[in-house]
Amino acid sequence: ILRENHAGRISSLPFGCCSSDLAAGTPAYDDRDQVLTLQQVGLVHGDKVHRRILVSIYRYLVRTPKGAADPQTRGRHWEGLGFQGDDPATDLRATGVVGLLHILYAIQQAPIFYSAMFEASQSATHEFPFVLVCFNLSAVGVECLQRQGLHSRVLKEAREGCK
């Protein structure tokens, strides 16, 4: 689910999109199982990979210049992204690390859209907690995976897209 890109940033990978069924032992089943497992994993500030995921999200959204120091994993600057307080770990209760991976994947796959959404979240007209909205979407996705309702639709669309 993760890989390191040439700039040393962590990237999330899409799930096995061309899998045909959800039988145990298949790539699709394994991907689903990984997502549901990662949902149970909270942010660990001392974990190098967790830190790099968090810092990558910050850098993408805030557009920090190359060479700038990495932000601390705790601090008021996280509230600017839409976290409820100065410790991002406290907002991952429903999604675990999956919430962070969802944001990372989304901003990498659709950077213009998510940049515009982040900017809208900062405007006086719309003002909303960007990361919390993303976490809510992640939580709905995880719930659908748990019920397997989303999985069959994803597989169907993935198979059609892989033709």
Secondary structure, 3 states (H helix, E strand, C coil): CEEECCCCCEEECCCCCCCCCCCCCCHHHHHHHHHHHHCCCCCCCCCHHHHHHHHHHHHHHHCCCCCCCCCCCCCHHHHHHCCCCCCHHHHCCCCCHHHHHHHHHHHHHCHHHHHHHHHHHHCCCCCCCHHHHHHHHHHHHHHHHHHCHHHHHHHHHHHHHCC
